[in-house]
Amino acid sequence: MEAAIALPNFFNEEGQVVLPTSWAAVPVHPLPVSYQVAAVLFVGCMGGRQAAALSQVAYLILGLSGFQVFSQGGGLDYWREPTFGYLLGFVPGAWVCGWLAFRPQKRVSLEWLALSSLGGLVLIHVCGALYLGALALAGQLSHPLVELLEQYSLFALPGQLVTVCLVAAVARVLRLILLY
């Protein structure tokens, strides 16, 4: 006769969900998701390469001219921030996403929109990493380069991959409704 396996009880007396105490040692990391990236990719999927790139140029001009539209403020000194390279990457990332999303084909698919968004995301991260490398070579970083790459690229990537899927799904539905 087999012994019964004791399963953890996930409910207390009031019927509320309670996690086992042994799970307290499991490290939990939030997914740092900036919806700026989702907006960049969404404009590319919906507006095409020119509209997407121009919208990001306008965004950079607004932020550099002193409007507090960037995540940590704005102004001409913002180029010293480690995240500025990612903001610069918005322009080519949006352009590539828009270019791929409107490639001539019979009907745009969810997969193709996801691939175009992924292409834009990769370009944003490449530009950001190159900018961080340039700041490191110039001695302008207050933290080690590897630590900043982890923080701004590696740890952000899982959440941004989720937003790529969401952007592709929403863009697909809206493009079906708008008949293009």
Sequence and secondary structure as in RCSB ss.txt:
>XXXX:A:sequence
MEAAIALPNFFNEEGQVVLPTSWAAVPVHPLPVSYQVAAVLFVGCMGGRQAAALSQVAYLILGLSGFQVFSQGGG
LDYWREPTFGYLLGFVPGAWVCGWLAFRPQKRVSLEWLALSSLGGLVLIHVCGALYLGALALAGQLSHPLVELLE
QYSLFALPGQLVTVCLVAAVARVLRLILLY
>XXXX:A:secstr
          B TTS B   GGGGGS        HHHHHHHHHHHHHHHHHHHHHHHHHHHHHHTT S BTTB S
GGGGGSTTHHHHHHHHHHHHHHHHHHT S SS  HHHHHHHHHHHHHHHHHHHHHHHHHHHHTT  SS HHHHHI
IIIITTHHHHHHHHHHHHHHHHHHHHHTT 
